[in-house]
Amino acid sequence: MPFPYRADHVGSLLRPPDLLKAFNDPDLSPGRLKEIEDEQILRVLARQQDLGFKIFTDGEFRRRGFMSDFYESVEGLDSGSEIQRTWKGVAVPTSRRLTGVVVSKIRQRRRLARHEVEFLQQQSPGDIKMTLPSANQFPAIAYKKGVSERAYGSYSEFLQDIVPIIRSEIRALLSEGVKYIQIDAPRYSYYIDPKWRSYVKDEMGRDPEEALDEAIRADNACLEGARRADTIVAIHLCRGNNRSQWYAEGGYDPIAEKLFSELQVDAFLLEYESERAGTFEPLRFVPRDKAVVLGLVSSKMAAMETQEQLVRRIEEAARYVPLENLALSPQCGFASTMEGNLLTEDEQWRKLELVTQTARAVWGNT
């Protein structure tokens, strides 16, 4: 079956000033905050429709970051502590206290995304996409040696307790009729960048290949039974996206054969907007029953790509994956954290319009 959404986007959109102000107002009531969120979500749903998208998100407008639904749904994490990360790119302040360190056994208090999907099902002009973080996201950023052992004896034990939470959310969303579920999995970039492979080995005490195998098993456990004829289950890989910065570099070559063949998804949303991502050659390992959404438009930089550039790149990728199994999107979201990347809203919408226009030029009105 051809991929149904030739023009795609990764999910998060720049928060407008009114919403940012509301998020940071300690005196604002939860009810008033929701009203502002609802107003802004309706606005971006209409804009997506105007641009010609057939899949819709709420821009993650109810989240402080792409992972925050998980943090707000569980107990056992100390939000006053975090593990430091080194970012590359433009030096700007980045979000703090969006993560936390596990200090006791995690316990789920509520669903991750039910409060988001209800409004979208009522208001979206078409099929909706819901985004969730990969279970693999959390051991690397929330397990701190010398602290977390009081709760879990190893990274693997922590991961085992996260898997059922993500799996149950995926199943719930599917039962509620969500047509497109996207798993955000930046941590696979640890296995393509030599410095992060060294981190896995030296700091985490894991063999990188064994850790990669475990990561794939964990994601597949979360996705068990999720591939269905009438839905899309996809995974998004990137190299970091906080405030137009990144933390990893390298092509998909070290993980391509294993990842593309073993992960039980319908599609891979792959970052390909810069030389950091390497060549299209690893796409030769993508099975014919899986699609690739090419992230060719930068959500980090304001400079505009051209349709001619994008068409040429799509043609290059089609040497390795049939054209009917390809689609187009930005390389990542525009606001993985609430503060967003260093673009204006107008620049964001112009880039998304370029995505839909190029998709029509390449695939027609499909």
Secondary structure, DSSP 8 states (H G I E B T S, - for coil): ---S-SB---S-----HHHHHHHT-TTS-HHHHHHHHHHHHHHHHHHHHHHT-SEE--TTTT-SBTTHHHHHHEEEEETT-------BSS------SSS-EEEEEEEE-S-SSHHHHHHHHHH-SSEEEEEEE-TTHHHHHH--TTTGGGT-SSHHHHHHHHHHHHHHHHHHHHHTT-SEEEEE-GGGGGGTSHHHHHHHHHTS---HHHHHHHHHHHHHHHTTT---TT-EEEEEE-S--GGG-BS----STTTHHHHHHHS--SEEEEE-SSGGG--SGGGGGS-TT-EEEEEEE-SS--S---HHHHHHHHHHHTTTS-GGGEEEEESS-S-SBTT--SS-HHHHHHHHHHHHHHHHHHH---
